[in-house]
Amino acid sequence: MIEPNQYVRKVKGYVPPMEGRRKKIRMDFNENAIGPSPKVMKMVRELPSNVISTYPEYQEAYDLFSESFGVDRSRMLITNGSDEAIRLIFNAYVRPGDKIVIPVPTFTIFDLEARVFGAEVKEVPFNNDLTFPKDAAIMESEGARMTVIVNPNNPTGSSASLDTIEEIAKRSEMVFVDEAYCEFNGVSALELIEKYDNIIVTRTFSKAYGLAGLRIGLAFANEDIIKTLKKVISPYSVNTIAIECAKTAIKDKDYMKNCVKEILRSRDLLMSGLRDLGFKIYDTDANFFICDLGNEHDKVLELLNENDILVRNRKGDMLLENCVRISAGTMEESKKLLDVMREYCGGKDEKL
């Protein structure tokens, strides 16, 4: 048997529960339950066959994204989801033995990538109230090769301030800011890439834009970093349909903004309803939140599964014993979850 390299051998893979979800209420993966713009679906139905039979072209997409995000195209790279951007950045810049600072709990892929490339991971626990560990993160970032900030963070839903990111950028060689959920809090570090040449920001069309199945993302950084990333990316890693859908979605930003408003309304309904039933709910800046089920954890998960409602069990994560992460679904889906929980708790919310 041919052995992989020593770092890969030690890594525990990331294997999320992806199958058998389509006919259920999916409140487990932070997806957009409302779906993409109708203009996207219309465009897909009308896509000419010669667009499919030829290799992708990216120029128009870069022009549209540059205008929409207010960033010169020389400072951005289109990627196959933000997952590819993460792999490219670690591949290009992380070396065996490098110190990578990661506030935890957070998106598992960052730890996995760091270890695949032989880095030494320094975990910085979030505060007990799940707020960002500002002082500890700033201190540990001193002399680090890279500090990772998921903003808002998944799964806690909490955020680091731009001032904190700047302080970290003054100490860490690189700062990786993943903004998969930034549309839900309206705060972005994009403005900082003009001021700091060591900040990389990633975005995705998977969440607010509702294009998770198409896998399209963006990396933003100074020109030298983008040139480096282009050396290690496959020339056609983003497929034509994904590009065309993202172009159409970015032109219909009003639809995305309305989706965000509806999703946040649904999230707030869920949070308020579960708090009224006595569950501990943590504040959030994203389209999901953490709910502490306490001693009822296993029973509630079983009940929700019986009702085809999927939430993400975070029981094994640091600080999240007996917790679940719940993504905001449609208003109807959120009301269904609350109805199930009310029946379980023997309570009633008159507001519904």
Secondary structure, 3 states (H helix, E strand, C coil): CCCCCHHHHHCCCCCCCCCCCCCCEEECCCCCCCCCCHHHHHHHHHCCHHHHCCCCCCHHHHHHHHHHHCCCHHHEEEECHHHHHHHHHHHHHCCCCCEEEEEECCCHHHHHHHHHCCCEEEEEECCCCCCCCHHHHHHHHCCCCEEEEECCCCCCCCCCCHHHHHHHHCCCCEEEEECCCHHHCCCCCHHHHHCCCCEEEEEECCCCCCCHHHCCEEEECCHHHHHHHHHHCCCCCCCHHHHHHHHHHHHCHHHHHHHHHHHHHHHHHHHHHHHHCCCEECCCCCCEEEEECHHHHHHHHHHHHHCCEEEEECCCCCCCCCEEEEECCCHHHHHHHHHHHHHHHCCCCCCC
